[in-house]
Amino acid sequence: MTPHRLSPADARRVAVRAQLLDGSRPTALLDLVRRLTLLQIDPTAAIAPNADLVVWSRLGSSYSREELVSALEERKLLELRAFVRPCEDLALYRAEMALRPDPGRPWREWVRVNDACRRDILDRLGSAGPLPSRELPDTCAVPWKSTGWTDNRNVTQMLECMVVLGEVAVAGRRGNDRLWDLAERVYPDEPAVPVEEARRLRDERRLRALGIARARTTQFPVEPADVGEAGEPAVVEGVKGEWRVDPALLDGPFTGRAALLSPFDRLVHDRRRTVELFGFDYQLEMYKPVAKRRWGYFALPILYGDRLVGKLDATADRKAGVLRVNAIHQDVPFTEDMAAAIDREIEDLARWLRLSR
């Protein structure tokens, strides 16, 4: 097939439209998550938790955070490996869970030598679940070793492994604590889609959510950023290599708007793609020393139309009841219309947070 030839503006508009960040705002949470396929869970709340912030960027201040809580409690959405996904999408993962991942993976050996702990957790959940991790037994013979924050967090790590195995699932939350239960009590009783077909469907759904992506690109844990052979081939003027594009998003007029994005928003999550398509230089600087930050602890990328035009350095000071705008970094000079539209989004953000600006 001859590749579609796209201008940089064409490619950007496909990406923005796919992520529901154009002028045609969505209006319903469930429809939104089904289209985006996922909401990444991250506890950082310098402004708001990521899942909520991503939804607000699309729905605006009419969105209530209780909607997401209710959708999870009613099992219309579910939490799977740090992502909120449509409940019906679980069928695309069940077959791989049943396969039991490659025993050559290091964590599989750790689970094997700690099989008694795994069984103790299953027994405890079977009799008393759902429960937070701190109420589950740590009977590991060999502790989990890591150079990161998971070192010696045996129960937490065992639960994450058991999620991959399809044995346990997040049944809900009590405050910030995840409540764990047997997967059979949480997951819908639906037939699993065969492995190869499921992978193809996940690639297709991911491309529909991204609009344009590489067949193979940077590898991310849990959720890939590439799309295999989904869609149709495309080339973007001035950008090396071939892309895959969802042809359904190529036609039709484009109406843009201003939007403030989470650093984990899927429009900007793949930093390489963000540079190639938008020419936008961005890093999350919360892990950098203060003196080395250019844009702020949790700066929000600013979208205007089909361009990423700056970063908003803001903090939700809930104790004082204010949204503090520390700086607005302009990658390009803002016109009067741009400044006004971005200012309205900041006001809407404060309104949604129930804070004064």
Protein Blocks (a to p, Z undefined) as FASTA:
>chain_A
ZZddddfklmmmmmmmmnopafbdcfbfklmmmmnopacddfblfkbcfklmmmmmmnom
mbcfklmmmmmmnomacceehiacdfklmmmmmmmmmnopafkbmklmmmmmmmmmmmmm
mmmmmmmpccdfklpccfbfbdcddfblmgoplmlmmmmmmmmnopaccfbdehjbccdd
dfklmpccdddddfklmmmmmmmmmmmmnopacfbdcddehiacbehjghjddddehiac
jddddfklmgccdddddddddfklmklmpmmlmmmmnopacddfklpcfklpfnbjklcc
ddehjacfbdcdddddfknopacdfbdcdfbdcdfklmmmmmmmmmmmmmmnopaZZ
